[in-house]
Amino acid sequence: MSTHTETARETFEQDWQDWHDAHERHRAHPHGFLAVTHLHWLSSEATRLEGAPGIWSAEDDVVSVVLEPGESLEQDGVALSGRIALGPIAERGGINLVSGDTVIEVAKRGGEYIVRPRNPENALLQQYQGTPTYTPNAAFAVEGTFVPFDQPHATTVGAAVEGIQHVYEAPGQIRFKLAGEELALTAFNGYAPGSLSVLFTDQTSGKTTYAANRSLSVTPAADGTVQLDFNRAVNLPCAYTDLATCPLPPAENRLPVAIEAGEKIPYERQDQK
């Protein structure tokens, strides 16, 4: 192996390691999804929720919380008391409230309102030991092309929990070649402006990688060129906890090749292979 090739391989591996370390730090945030202790679905019936103060209900796109004497919540550093009205909240949006060490996420998923307390003492977070991955392999970092649809497609997909569906706007497809096959993935709009999010499964899913989904974020260049580095394919929260509402990939994103790159089945789910 030439010195240039060896240097390029070492740079590729170090870049991946730096990215992976940063991603693991983000995942292990004290109030990240590993800290979620409960998933509550709100209805018009006022009820107390485990892990959160107050009496909660949701009706006409507004979440109501009634705090009794001695109970308190904070929003953006401002103390709340009495009867509180929150919303409307956009689909996949959310509001964070604070109760002591707990952050209480109030969000909208599949058209329904949910409450998810997040406490840093949650056992899943406290016992988290990192996520196993494949050794980075440059063969799974390929160039593709983003091909926009004439008009963005509203795409309905299932969820990790029964009874809800997610609707995403798909602006186009990413076409690429891997393992000698011409492939395509429907892409959704990502969180960052100009970015795309791809949900997929492949022939490793349910064997060495999580069965339901993995995700890859990319940003096309001005000419539509996309760098697809499957070494950076990551698990969604549902790979770790049943308290997540993650979307499933659209049917056309079930790839017929084995992508032996990126994150594997979490240690927490090894018994579900």
Secondary structure by P-SEA (a helix, b strand, c coil): ccaaaaaaaaaaaaaaaaaaaaaaaaaacccccccccbbbbbccbbbbbccccccccccccbbbbbbcccccccccccccccbbbbcccccccbbbbbcccbbbbbbbcccbbbbbbbbccccccccccbbbbcccccccbbbbbbbbcccccccccccccccbbbbbbbccccccccccccbbbbbcccccccbbbbbbccccccccccccbbbbbbbbcccbbbbbccccccccccccccccccccccccccccccccccccccccccccc
